[in-house]
Amino acid sequence: MNRNKREKEYYSIDVGDSTFTVLKRYQNLRPIGSGAQGIVCSAYDHVLERNVAIKKLSRPFQNQTHAKRAYRELVLMKCVNHKNIIGLLHVFTPQKTLEEFQDVYLVMELMDANLCQVIQMELDHERLSYLLYQMLCGIKHLHAAGIIHRDLKPSNIVVKSDCTLKILDFGLARTAATGLLMTPYVVTRYYRAPEVILGMGYQANDCFCAPGSHMYVTCLSSEDIDQWNKVIEQLGTPSQEFMLKLNQSVRTYVENRPRYAGYSFEKLFPDVLFPADSDHNRLKASQARDLLSKMLVIDASKRISVDEALQHPYINVWFDPSEVEAPPPAITDKQLDEREHTVEEWKELIYKEVLDWEERTKNGVIRGQPASLGAAVSNDSHEPSTSSSSTNDVSSMSTDTDSSQEASAGPLGCCR
């Protein structure tokens, strides 16, 4: 592209403490949040005529770890294609050459709230069940391609006002082809599965222990040891069969802890914690509690699988083969996690991915991409944002946003 023409397509604007240099199609930028992975703002896209979220990756080329994470996130987001996974709308850089290349912007859907906000609401069984069903569909889609998210938590799960749910943030994801013994330290502590706390490596349903704990978090702590103690206080000391799966040093520690009988799930989750049983459908507190009892199991080999959970009476009322059995994402880079490069080599790979995206687009619209991806819904849907600040729109991209930047979301609409 001609240098002068490209320069005319972009403009710079201060967003919070950062300067965004974006295409002129994106207007009315306002900050949403920031975190280790990047800075996010909302904007109105005059080409797609919708509100979007724009994420500026934080210093993607400062070291090999950041560069590899940025490459992984971009490649995986280009591959996934499911209604319960966040849709990538656009990727761009204002720099004109590889030598100048330093900024990467990801444009995604703008959602209404994240799960941190939603779980504070008074939700009935219908909505609880539907949200869990969608989480399971999204997780199944990722697992079908061997993608392990590794950082499922409420701020990485976002919801629209119509109760549609999506999973986001793949900066820490891995493909199972690399082997499942991966560092636990990237996983947000509060949502680590027991086997991750104990250094046993990842299982296919580690991510899956999370949906239960998103809705009913009981085991919070500041240190892994303290967290393990709280787990066994609630769920009981695991069996000797489980102990034998631990390495010797960890087993010695675990066996020397006081033994706990644990509590029944009726005591951990009494009826008063659940919505009232519905008169117009079959969903009941006893079913929700039964599902939790199968999710919150210390031994991963005995924990309910995603496929089994989708058949559970509390979930299968929503079962739709087109959602559950959707084609898995096709990962084009088969060496995604085995790759080791210098920062400059990662930079070149990412630059090629950005150029590849530009080649696939025409007038800002993605060629051949399903319309369901990126169906943004915000409080100002299809209308340009005019306010200079907002607390009702929550970005579709996780930034571990400060609570001061969040607000209570509006009531969720009816499920489908």
C-alpha positions as CSV (number, residue, x, y, z in Angstrom):
1,M,0.0,0.0,0.0
2,N,1.2,3.5,-0.8
3,R,2.8,5.1,2.4
4,N,0.9,8.3,2.1
5,K,-2.4,6.6,1.6
6,R,-1.8,4.4,4.6
7,E,-0.9,7.3,6.8
8,K,-4.1,9.0,5.9
9,E,-6.1,6.0,7.0
10,Y,-4.9,6.2,10.6
11,Y,-5.2,8.7,13.4
12,S,-3.8,8.8,17.0
13,I,-5.8,9.4,20.2
14,D,-4.9,9.1,23.8
15,V,-6.9,6.4,25.6
16,G,-6.3,6.4,29.3
17,D,-2.5,6.3,29.7
18,S,-1.9,4.9,26.3
19,T,-1.9,6.3,22.7
20,F,-4.0,4.3,20.2
21,T,-3.2,4.7,16.5
22,V,-6.1,3.2,14.7
23,L,-8.0,3.2,11.4
24,K,-10.3,6.1,10.9
25,R,-13.2,3.7,10.7
26,Y,-13.0,3.4,14.5
27,Q,-14.3,6.4,16.3
28,N,-15.4,7.4,19.8
29,L,-12.7,5.4,21.6
30,R,-13.1,5.2,25.3
31,P,-11.1,3.1,27.8
32,I,-12.5,-0.1,29.3
33,G,-9.6,-1.6,31.1
34,S,-6.0,-2.7,31.1
35,G,-3.9,-5.6,32.3
36,A,-0.8,-7.7,31.6
37,Q,-2.0,-8.7,28.2
38,G,-3.0,-5.3,26.8
39,I,-5.1,-2.2,26.9
40,V,-8.7,-2.2,25.8
41,C,-11.1,0.4,24.6
42,S,-14.6,0.4,23.1
43,A,-15.2,2.1,19.7
44,Y,-17.7,2.5,17.0
45,D,-16.9,0.8,13.7
46,H,-18.3,3.0,10.9
47,V,-17.7,0.2,8.3
48,L,-19.5,-2.6,10.2
49,E,-21.9,-0.1,11.8
50,R,-21.5,-1.6,15.3
51,N,-19.7,-1.1,18.6
52,V,-16.5,-3.1,19.0
53,A,-13.7,-3.6,21.4
54,I,-10.1,-2.8,20.4
55,K,-7.2,-4.4,22.3
56,K,-3.7,-3.0,21.9
57,L,-1.3,-5.7,22.9
58,S,1.1,-4.5,25.6
59,R,4.7,-4.4,24.4
60,P,4.4,-7.6,22.3
61,F,8.1,-7.6,21.4
62,Q,9.7,-6.8,24.7
63,N,10.9,-10.4,25.1
64,Q,10.4,-13.9,23.7
65,T,7.6,-14.8,26.1
66,H,5.5,-11.8,25.2
67,A,6.1,-12.3,21.5
68,K,5.3,-16.0,21.6
69,R,2.1,-15.2,23.6
70,A,1.0,-12.6,21.1
71,Y,1.6,-15.0,18.2
72,R,-0.3,-17.8,19.9
73,E,-3.3,-15.6,20.7
74,L,-3.5,-14.2,17.2
75,V,-3.2,-17.6,15.5
76,L,-5.7,-19.4,17.8
77,M,-8.2,-16.6,17.4
78,K,-8.0,-16.8,13.7
79,C,-8.8,-20.5,13.8
80,V,-11.7,-20.8,16.2
81,N,-15.2,-20.5,14.8
82,H,-17.9,-21.1,17.4
83,K,-20.8,-19.0,18.7
84,N,-19.5,-19.5,22.3
85,I,-16.0,-18.4,21.5
86,I,-15.2,-14.7,21.0
87,G,-15.0,-13.6,17.4
88,L,-12.1,-11.8,15.9
89,L,-13.3,-9.0,13.6
90,H,-10.1,-7.3,12.5
91,V,-6.3,-7.2,13.0
92,F,-4.2,-4.3,12.0
93,T,-1.0,-2.4,12.6
94,P,-0.4,1.3,11.8
95,Q,3.3,0.6,11.0
96,K,4.1,0.3,7.3
97,T,7.1,-2.0,7.2
98,L,8.5,-4.9,9.2
99,E,11.3,-2.7,10.4
100,E,8.9,-0.2,11.9
101,F,6.4,-2.9,13.2
102,Q,5.8,-2.6,16.9
103,D,2.0,-2.4,17.6
104,V,-0.7,-5.0,17.2
105,Y,-4.4,-4.2,17.5
106,L,-7.1,-6.9,17.8
107,V,-10.7,-5.9,17.1
108,M,-13.4,-8.1,18.6
109,E,-16.9,-8.1,19.8
110,L,-18.1,-5.8,22.5
111,M,-20.1,-7.6,25.1
112,D,-22.4,-6.3,27.9
113,A,-20.8,-7.9,31.0
114,N,-18.4,-10.5,32.2
115,L,-19.2,-13.3,34.6
116,C,-17.8,-11.4,37.6
117,Q,-20.8,-9.2,37.2
118,V,-23.3,-11.8,36.1
119,I,-22.8,-14.0,39.2
120,Q,-23.9,-11.1,41.4
121,M,-27.3,-11.2,39.8
122,E,-30.4,-13.1,40.9
123,L,-30.4,-15.8,38.2
124,D,-33.0,-18.4,37.9
125,H,-32.3,-22.0,37.0
126,E,-33.1,-21.4,33.4
127,R,-30.3,-18.8,33.0
128,L,-27.8,-20.7,35.2
129,S,-28.3,-23.8,33.2
130,Y,-28.1,-22.0,29.9
131,L,-24.9,-20.2,30.8
132,L,-23.3,-23.4,31.9
133,Y,-24.4,-25.2,28.7
134,Q,-22.7,-22.5,26.6
135,M,-19.5,-22.7,28.6
136,L,-19.4,-26.5,28.0
137,C,-20.1,-26.0,24.2
138,G,-17.2,-23.5,24.0
139,I,-14.8,-25.7,26.0
140,K,-15.8,-28.8,23.9
141,H,-15.0,-26.8,20.7
142,L,-11.5,-25.9,22.0
143,H,-10.8,-29.4,23.3
144,A,-11.8,-30.9,20.0
145,A,-8.8,-29.2,18.4
146,G,-6.6,-30.0,21.4
147,I,-6.6,-26.4,22.7
148,I,-6.4,-26.1,26.4
149,H,-7.4,-22.7,27.6
150,R,-5.5,-22.8,31.0
151,D,-7.0,-19.6,32.3
152,L,-10.8,-20.0,32.5
153,K,-12.1,-17.5,35.1
154,P,-15.1,-15.1,35.4
155,S,-13.3,-12.2,33.7
156,N,-12.5,-14.4,30.7
157,I,-16.2,-15.3,30.2
158,V,-18.5,-12.6,28.8
159,V,-22.2,-12.4,28.4
160,K,-24.7,-10.4,26.3
161,S,-27.9,-9.1,27.7
162,D,-29.7,-11.8,25.8
163,C,-27.9,-14.5,27.8
164,T,-25.4,-15.4,25.0
165,L,-22.1,-16.4,26.5
166,K,-18.6,-16.4,25.0
167,I,-15.1,-17.5,26.1
168,L,-12.2,-15.3,25.4
169,D,-8.5,-14.6,26.0
170,F,-6.2,-17.2,24.4
171,G,-2.8,-15.7,25.4
172,L,-2.1,-18.5,27.8
173,A,-3.8,-21.3,25.8
174,R,-1.8,-24.4,24.6
175,T,-2.3,-27.2,22.2
176,A,-2.4,-30.7,23.7
177,A,0.1,-31.9,21.0
178,T,2.9,-30.4,23.2
179,G,2.2,-32.7,26.0
180,L,0.1,-31.8,29.1
181,L,2.8,-31.3,31.7
182,M,2.8,-27.5,31.5
183,T,3.6,-24.8,34.1
184,P,0.8,-24.1,36.5
185,Y,1.9,-20.6,37.3
186,V,0.1,-18.9,34.5
187,V,-3.3,-20.1,35.7
188,T,-5.1,-17.7,37.9
189,R,-4.6,-19.1,41.4
190,Y,-8.2,-19.1,42.6
191,Y,-9.4,-21.3,39.6
192,R,-6.6,-23.9,39.5
193,A,-7.7,-27.4,39.5
194,P,-6.4,-29.6,42.4
195,E,-4.0,-31.5,40.1
196,V,-2.5,-28.3,38.9
197,I,-2.0,-27.1,42.5
198,L,-0.2,-30.3,43.2
199,G,2.0,-30.2,40.0
200,M,0.4,-33.2,38.3
201,G,0.0,-31.5,34.9
202,Y,-3.1,-30.8,32.9
203,Q,-5.9,-33.1,32.2
204,A,-8.6,-32.6,29.5
205,N,-11.1,-31.7,32.2
206,D,-8.9,-29.3,34.2
207,C,-10.4,-26.4,32.3
208,F,-13.7,-28.1,33.0
209,C,-13.4,-28.0,36.8
210,A,-13.7,-24.2,36.4
211,P,-17.4,-23.7,35.3
212,G,-18.6,-25.1,38.7
213,S,-16.2,-22.9,40.6
214,H,-17.2,-19.8,38.5
215,M,-20.7,-20.1,39.7
216,Y,-20.0,-21.1,43.3
217,V,-16.5,-20.3,44.4
218,T,-15.7,-21.9,47.7
219,C,-11.9,-22.4,47.7
220,L,-10.1,-19.1,47.6
221,S,-6.7,-18.5,49.1
222,S,-3.5,-16.5,48.7
223,E,-1.1,-19.4,48.5
224,D,-1.2,-22.8,46.9
225,I,-0.7,-24.6,50.2
226,D,-3.4,-22.7,51.9
227,Q,-5.6,-23.3,48.9
228,W,-5.1,-27.1,49.0
229,N,-5.9,-27.1,52.7
230,K,-9.2,-25.3,52.0
231,V,-10.0,-27.7,49.2
232,I,-9.6,-30.8,51.4
233,E,-11.4,-29.1,54.3
234,Q,-14.5,-28.8,52.1
235,L,-14.2,-31.9,49.9
236,G,-12.4,-34.2,52.2
237,T,-8.9,-35.8,52.1
238,P,-8.5,-37.7,48.8
239,S,-8.2,-41.5,48.6
240,Q,-5.0,-43.4,48.8
241,E,-5.5,-44.3,45.1
242,F,-5.2,-40.6,44.3
243,M,-2.2,-40.2,46.6
244,L,-0.3,-42.8,44.7
245,K,-0.5,-40.6,41.6
246,L,1.5,-37.8,43.2
247,N,5.3,-37.6,43.1
248,Q,7.0,-38.6,46.3
249,S,7.7,-35.2,47.8
250,V,4.1,-33.9,47.1
251,R,2.6,-37.1,48.4
252,T,4.6,-36.9,51.6
253,Y,3.3,-33.4,52.2
254,V,-0.3,-34.3,51.4
255,E,-0.3,-37.4,53.5
256,N,1.1,-35.5,56.5
257,R,-1.8,-33.0,56.4
258,P,-4.6,-33.4,58.9
259,R,-7.3,-35.7,57.5
260,Y,-10.7,-34.2,56.8
261,A,-14.0,-36.0,56.2
262,G,-15.3,-33.1,54.1
263,Y,-18.9,-32.0,53.9
264,S,-21.8,-33.4,52.0
265,F,-22.8,-31.3,49.0
266,E,-26.2,-30.8,50.7
267,K,-24.3,-28.9,53.4
268,L,-21.9,-27.2,51.1
269,F,-24.7,-26.1,48.7
270,P,-28.0,-26.0,50.6
271,D,-31.2,-25.2,48.8
272,V,-31.1,-21.6,50.1
273,L,-28.1,-20.9,47.8
274,F,-30.0,-21.9,44.7
275,P,-33.0,-20.2,42.9
276,A,-36.4,-21.6,43.7
277,D,-37.3,-24.7,41.7
278,S,-39.2,-23.6,38.6
279,D,-42.8,-24.5,38.1
280,H,-42.7,-24.2,34.3
281,N,-39.6,-26.4,33.6
282,R,-37.8,-29.4,35.0
283,L,-34.7,-27.6,36.4
284,K,-34.2,-28.0,40.1
285,A,-31.7,-27.2,42.8
286,S,-31.1,-30.9,43.4
287,Q,-30.0,-31.3,39.7
288,A,-27.7,-28.3,40.0
289,R,-26.2,-29.7,43.2
290,D,-25.7,-33.1,41.6
291,L,-23.8,-31.5,38.7
292,L,-21.6,-29.6,41.1
293,S,-20.8,-32.7,43.0
294,K,-19.6,-34.3,39.8
295,M,-17.6,-31.2,38.7
296,L,-15.9,-30.5,42.0
297,V,-14.0,-33.8,42.3
298,I,-10.4,-33.8,43.4
299,D,-9.4,-36.8,41.3
300,A,-9.5,-35.7,37.6
301,S,-9.9,-39.2,36.4
302,K,-13.2,-39.4,38.3
303,R,-14.4,-35.9,37.4
304,I,-17.3,-35.6,35.0
305,S,-16.2,-34.9,31.4
306,V,-17.5,-32.2,29.1
307,D,-19.4,-34.7,27.0
308,E,-20.9,-36.3,30.2
309,A,-21.9,-32.9,31.6
310,L,-23.6,-32.0,28.3
311,Q,-25.9,-35.0,28.9
312,H,-26.6,-34.1,32.5
313,P,-30.3,-33.4,33.2
314,Y,-29.5,-29.9,34.4
315,I,-27.8,-29.1,31.0
316,N,-29.2,-31.3,28.3
317,V,-32.5,-29.4,28.1
318,W,-30.5,-27.0,25.8
319,F,-28.7,-29.7,23.7
320,D,-28.4,-28.7,20.1
321,P,-26.2,-30.9,17.9
322,S,-25.2,-27.9,15.7
323,E,-23.7,-26.2,18.8
324,V,-22.3,-29.3,20.6
325,E,-20.9,-31.0,17.6
326,A,-19.7,-28.0,15.7
327,P,-16.6,-28.6,13.5
328,P,-13.4,-28.2,15.5
329,P,-11.1,-25.3,14.7
330,A,-8.4,-26.1,12.2
331,I,-5.1,-25.1,13.6
332,T,-2.9,-24.2,10.6
333,D,0.3,-24.0,12.5
334,K,0.9,-27.5,13.7
335,Q,4.1,-26.5,15.5
336,L,2.4,-23.7,17.4
337,D,3.7,-24.4,20.9
338,E,7.0,-26.2,19.9
339,R,8.2,-23.1,18.1
340,E,11.2,-21.3,19.6
341,H,12.4,-18.1,18.0
342,T,14.2,-14.9,18.7
343,V,12.1,-11.8,19.3
344,E,12.9,-10.6,15.8
345,E,11.7,-14.0,14.3
346,W,8.5,-13.8,16.3
347,K,8.0,-10.3,15.2
348,E,8.3,-11.4,11.5
349,L,5.8,-14.2,12.0
350,I,3.3,-11.9,13.7
351,Y,3.7,-9.3,10.9
352,K,3.0,-12.0,8.3
353,E,-0.2,-13.0,10.2
354,V,-1.3,-9.4,10.2
355,L,-0.6,-9.0,6.4
356,D,-2.4,-12.3,5.8
357,W,-5.5,-10.9,7.6
358,E,-5.4,-7.8,5.4
359,E,-5.2,-9.9,2.3
360,R,-8.4,-11.7,3.5
361,T,-10.3,-8.5,3.9
362,K,-12.0,-6.2,1.5
363,N,-13.4,-2.9,2.6
364,G,-13.1,-4.1,6.2
365,V,-15.3,-7.1,5.8
366,I,-13.9,-10.6,6.3
367,R,-14.2,-12.7,3.2
368,G,-15.9,-16.0,3.9
369,Q,-16.2,-15.6,7.6
370,P,-19.6,-16.6,9.1
371,A,-21.8,-13.7,10.1
372,S,-22.2,-15.2,13.5
373,L,-18.7,-14.3,14.4
374,G,-18.4,-10.9,15.8
375,A,-22.1,-10.2,16.2
376,A,-21.5,-7.3,18.6
377,V,-24.3,-6.4,20.9
378,S,-23.8,-3.5,23.3
379,N,-26.1,-1.0,25.1
380,D,-25.7,1.2,22.1
381,S,-26.1,-1.5,19.5
382,H,-25.8,-0.2,15.9
383,E,-25.5,3.4,17.2
384,P,-22.3,5.3,17.4
385,S,-21.0,5.8,21.0
386,T,-21.2,9.5,21.9
387,S,-20.3,9.4,25.6
388,S,-16.7,10.0,26.6
389,S,-16.8,7.3,29.2
390,S,-18.9,4.2,30.0
391,T,-19.2,1.6,32.7
392,N,-21.9,-0.4,31.2
393,D,-20.0,-1.9,28.3
394,V,-17.5,-4.6,29.2
395,S,-14.9,-5.5,26.6
396,S,-14.9,-8.9,25.1
397,M,-11.2,-9.1,25.9
398,S,-10.0,-9.9,29.3
399,T,-7.9,-7.3,30.9
400,D,-8.4,-8.1,34.6
401,T,-10.1,-4.7,34.7
402,D,-10.2,-2.8,38.0
403,S,-13.5,-2.9,39.8
404,S,-13.7,0.9,39.5
405,Q,-14.1,0.4,35.7
406,E,-16.9,-2.2,36.0
407,A,-20.5,-1.6,36.8
408,S,-23.5,-3.8,37.5
409,A,-24.8,-5.2,34.3
410,G,-28.5,-5.0,33.4
411,P,-30.8,-8.0,33.8
412,L,-30.3,-10.9,31.5
413,G,-32.9,-11.5,28.9
414,C,-34.7,-14.7,28.3
415,C,-32.8,-17.7,27.1
416,R,-33.5,-18.9,23.6
